[in-house]
Amino acid sequence: MNGHRPQPRLGGWPMVAAGLLAALLALPPARALLEASMLRHMLLQAPLLLLAGALLAGAAGPQARTAMARWNAYGISGLLAAGGILSLLMVPRALDLALVAPPVEAAKFVLLLLAGAALRLSWQPAGLLVQGFFLGNVLPMMAVAGQLYADSTVRICNAYLLDDQARLGEWLIALACGFAVVWLAQVARTMVLRDAHAAALDAAPSMLLKK
C-alpha cells in the first residue's frame, strides 16, 4: 500500500447535480407546481432546465469538449441551436401542447437541456462579436413576445389566465432590458481592461530604457 487515494473525478459532482435537478423537475408534483403558472412555466422551470443542461456540459471531459468543438467553431453552431430552441419554446402553442401532450413535454425537457449545454459550451468561445449577434436576436424576440403577452386582450395560451399572461409579458420585457444592460456593461469593462493592458504593454519598453 502506498497510501495514495484515488483522485475524485472533476466531472462527477456537476453530473450528479444535473441529474438530480432534471429528475426533480420531471416529478409530477414539481411539474404541476411550476406549470400551473405561465410565469413559473417560462421563467422558473425553463431556466432551471437550462441550468441542468449547463451542469451536464460542465461535466464533459476534455476529449468530449474537443470533439464537440469541431462542429462548434467560435460557439456559432451552439448559439444558433440554443437560439432556435428558445425561440421555438416562446411560441404560445408550444406551452399549451406541453401541458396536454406528454411527448411534447418530454421534447421540451430534452431541448432545454440541450440548449443549456450548448450555451455553456459556446458562450466563452463565441467572443463579444458572436455573443452580440446572439443576444441581438434573442433579446428583441424576448421583448416582442413580452409586449405581445402584456398588450393582448385575449388569452394567447388557452391554459393560462389573462392576468398571468400579462404579468409574464412584463417580466419578459424587463428581463430582456436587464440582460442587455448587463452584457453592455460587460463589453465596456472588457474594452477598458483591454485598453489598459495595451497601454501597459506600450509603456513597458520606455520604462526599461529609463532603468
SEVOTI-249781 format. One record per residue (C-alpha): x, y, z; residue number from 1. Coordinates in steps of 0.5 Angstrom, whole numbers. Example, Ala and Ser with C-alpha at 12.3 -4.5 7.8 and 13.67 -1.06 7.14 Angstrom:
+-------+-------+-------+-----+
|    px |    py |    pz | num |
+-------+-------+-------+-----+
|    25 |    -9 |    16 |   1 |
|    27 |    -2 |    14 |   2 |
+-------+-------+-------+-----+
This chain:
+-------+-------+-------+-----+
|    px |    py |    pz | num |
+-------+-------+-------+-----+
|     0 |     0 |     0 |   1 |
|     3 |     7 |    -2 |   2 |
|    -2 |    11 |     2 |   3 |
|    -5 |    14 |    -4 |   4 |
|   -12 |    15 |    -5 |   5 |
|   -16 |    15 |   -12 |   6 |
|   -17 |    22 |   -14 |   7 |
|   -24 |    24 |   -15 |   8 |
|   -27 |    26 |   -22 |   9 |
|   -28 |    33 |   -23 |  10 |
|   -34 |    32 |   -27 |  11 |
|   -37 |    28 |   -22 |  12 |
|   -41 |    33 |   -18 |  13 |
|   -44 |    37 |   -24 |  14 |
|   -46 |    31 |   -27 |  15 |
|   -50 |    29 |   -20 |  16 |
|   -53 |    36 |   -19 |  17 |
|   -55 |    36 |   -26 |  18 |
|   -58 |    29 |   -26 |  19 |
|   -62 |    31 |   -19 |  20 |
|   -64 |    37 |   -22 |  21 |
|   -67 |    35 |   -28 |  22 |
|   -70 |    29 |   -24 |  23 |
|   -73 |    33 |   -19 |  24 |
|   -76 |    38 |   -25 |  25 |
|   -79 |    32 |   -28 |  26 |
|   -83 |    29 |   -22 |  27 |
|   -91 |    30 |   -23 |  28 |
|   -91 |    35 |   -16 |  29 |
|   -86 |    39 |   -19 |  30 |
|   -88 |    40 |   -26 |  31 |
|   -95 |    41 |   -23 |  32 |
|   -93 |    47 |   -19 |  33 |
|   -89 |    50 |   -24 |  34 |
|   -93 |    49 |   -30 |  35 |
|   -99 |    52 |   -26 |  36 |
|   -97 |    59 |   -27 |  37 |
|   -95 |    62 |   -34 |  38 |
|   -90 |    66 |   -31 |  39 |
|   -87 |    60 |   -27 |  40 |
|   -87 |    56 |   -33 |  41 |
|   -83 |    60 |   -37 |  42 |
|   -78 |    64 |   -32 |  43 |
|   -77 |    58 |   -27 |  44 |
|   -78 |    52 |   -30 |  45 |
|   -74 |    53 |   -37 |  46 |
|   -68 |    57 |   -33 |  47 |
|   -68 |    51 |   -28 |  48 |
|   -67 |    46 |   -34 |  49 |
|   -62 |    51 |   -38 |  50 |
|   -58 |    50 |   -31 |  51 |
|   -59 |    43 |   -31 |  52 |
|   -56 |    43 |   -38 |  53 |
|   -50 |    47 |   -37 |  54 |
|   -48 |    43 |   -31 |  55 |
|   -48 |    37 |   -36 |  56 |
|   -44 |    41 |   -40 |  57 |
|   -39 |    42 |   -35 |  58 |
|   -38 |    35 |   -33 |  59 |
|   -36 |    34 |   -40 |  60 |
|   -29 |    31 |   -40 |  61 |
|   -23 |    34 |   -45 |  62 |
|   -24 |    29 |   -50 |  63 |
|   -31 |    31 |   -51 |  64 |
|   -30 |    38 |   -51 |  65 |
|   -25 |    37 |   -56 |  66 |
|   -30 |    33 |   -60 |  67 |
|   -36 |    38 |   -59 |  68 |
|   -31 |    44 |   -61 |  69 |
|   -30 |    41 |   -68 |  70 |
|   -37 |    43 |   -70 |  71 |
|   -38 |    49 |   -66 |  72 |
|   -32 |    54 |   -68 |  73 |
|   -33 |    60 |   -64 |  74 |
|   -39 |    58 |   -61 |  75 |
|   -43 |    59 |   -67 |  76 |
|   -47 |    53 |   -68 |  77 |
|   -48 |    52 |   -61 |  78 |
|   -51 |    59 |   -60 |  79 |
|   -55 |    58 |   -66 |  80 |
|   -58 |    52 |   -64 |  81 |
|   -60 |    55 |   -57 |  82 |
|   -63 |    61 |   -60 |  83 |
|   -67 |    57 |   -64 |  84 |
|   -69 |    52 |   -58 |  85 |
|   -71 |    59 |   -54 |  86 |
|   -75 |    62 |   -60 |  87 |
|   -79 |    55 |   -61 |  88 |
|   -81 |    55 |   -54 |  89 |
|   -83 |    62 |   -54 |  90 |
|   -89 |    60 |   -58 |  91 |
|   -95 |    60 |   -54 |  92 |
|   -98 |    54 |   -58 |  93 |
|   -92 |    50 |   -55 |  94 |
|   -93 |    52 |   -48 |  95 |
|  -100 |    49 |   -49 |  96 |
|   -98 |    43 |   -52 |  97 |
|   -93 |    42 |   -47 |  98 |
|   -99 |    41 |   -42 |  99 |
|  -103 |    36 |   -45 | 100 |
|   -98 |    32 |   -49 | 101 |
|   -93 |    28 |   -46 | 102 |
|   -89 |    27 |   -52 | 103 |
|   -88 |    35 |   -53 | 104 |
|   -87 |    36 |   -45 | 105 |
|   -81 |    31 |   -46 | 106 |
|   -79 |    34 |   -52 | 107 |
|   -79 |    41 |   -48 | 108 |
|   -75 |    38 |   -43 | 109 |
|   -69 |    35 |   -47 | 110 |
|   -69 |    41 |   -52 | 111 |
|   -68 |    46 |   -46 | 112 |
|   -63 |    41 |   -43 | 113 |
|   -59 |    41 |   -50 | 114 |
|   -60 |    49 |   -50 | 115 |
|   -57 |    50 |   -43 | 116 |
|   -51 |    45 |   -45 | 117 |
|   -50 |    49 |   -52 | 118 |
|   -50 |    56 |   -48 | 119 |
|   -45 |    53 |   -43 | 120 |
|   -40 |    50 |   -49 | 121 |
|   -41 |    56 |   -53 | 122 |
|   -41 |    63 |   -49 | 123 |
|   -34 |    64 |   -48 | 124 |
|   -31 |    61 |   -55 | 125 |
|   -36 |    66 |   -58 | 126 |
|   -33 |    72 |   -56 | 127 |
|   -36 |    79 |   -56 | 128 |
|   -38 |    79 |   -63 | 129 |
|   -42 |    73 |   -64 | 130 |
|   -45 |    74 |   -57 | 131 |
|   -47 |    81 |   -59 | 132 |
|   -50 |    77 |   -65 | 133 |
|   -54 |    72 |   -61 | 134 |
|   -57 |    77 |   -56 | 135 |
|   -58 |    82 |   -61 | 136 |
|   -63 |    77 |   -64 | 137 |
|   -66 |    73 |   -58 | 138 |
|   -67 |    79 |   -53 | 139 |
|   -71 |    83 |   -58 | 140 |
|   -75 |    77 |   -60 | 141 |
|   -76 |    76 |   -52 | 142 |
|   -78 |    83 |   -51 | 143 |
|   -83 |    83 |   -57 | 144 |
|   -86 |    77 |   -54 | 145 |
|   -87 |    80 |   -48 | 146 |
|   -90 |    86 |   -51 | 147 |
|   -95 |    81 |   -54 | 148 |
|   -97 |    78 |   -48 | 149 |
|   -97 |    84 |   -44 | 150 |
|  -102 |    88 |   -49 | 151 |
|  -106 |    82 |   -51 | 152 |
|  -113 |    83 |   -49 | 153 |
|  -115 |    76 |   -51 | 154 |
|  -111 |    69 |   -48 | 155 |
|  -106 |    67 |   -52 | 156 |
|  -105 |    61 |   -48 | 157 |
|  -111 |    57 |   -47 | 158 |
|  -108 |    54 |   -41 | 159 |
|  -107 |    61 |   -37 | 160 |
|  -111 |    67 |   -35 | 161 |
|  -110 |    74 |   -38 | 162 |
|  -107 |    77 |   -32 | 163 |
|  -102 |    71 |   -31 | 164 |
|  -100 |    72 |   -39 | 165 |
|  -100 |    80 |   -38 | 166 |
|   -95 |    79 |   -32 | 167 |
|   -91 |    74 |   -36 | 168 |
|   -90 |    80 |   -41 | 169 |
|   -88 |    85 |   -36 | 170 |
|   -83 |    80 |   -34 | 171 |
|   -80 |    78 |   -41 | 172 |
|   -79 |    86 |   -43 | 173 |
|   -76 |    87 |   -36 | 174 |
|   -71 |    81 |   -37 | 175 |
|   -69 |    83 |   -44 | 176 |
|   -67 |    90 |   -42 | 177 |
|   -64 |    88 |   -36 | 178 |
|   -60 |    82 |   -40 | 179 |
|   -58 |    88 |   -45 | 180 |
|   -55 |    93 |   -40 | 181 |
|   -51 |    87 |   -36 | 182 |
|   -48 |    85 |   -43 | 183 |
|   -46 |    92 |   -45 | 184 |
|   -43 |    93 |   -38 | 185 |
|   -39 |    87 |   -39 | 186 |
|   -37 |    89 |   -46 | 187 |
|   -35 |    96 |   -43 | 188 |
|   -31 |    93 |   -38 | 189 |
|   -27 |    88 |   -43 | 190 |
|   -26 |    94 |   -47 | 191 |
|   -23 |    98 |   -41 | 192 |
|   -19 |    93 |   -39 | 193 |
|   -16 |    91 |   -46 | 194 |
|   -14 |    99 |   -47 | 195 |
|   -11 |    99 |   -40 | 196 |
|    -7 |    92 |   -42 | 197 |
|    -5 |    95 |   -49 | 198 |
|    -3 |   102 |   -45 | 199 |
|     2 |    98 |   -40 | 200 |
|     5 |    94 |   -46 | 201 |
|     7 |   100 |   -50 | 202 |
|     9 |   104 |   -43 | 203 |
|    14 |    98 |   -42 | 204 |
|    20 |    99 |   -47 | 205 |
|    20 |   106 |   -44 | 206 |
|    21 |   104 |   -37 | 207 |
|    26 |    99 |   -39 | 208 |
|    30 |   105 |   -42 | 209 |
|    30 |   109 |   -36 | 210 |
|    32 |   104 |   -32 | 211 |
+-------+-------+-------+-----+
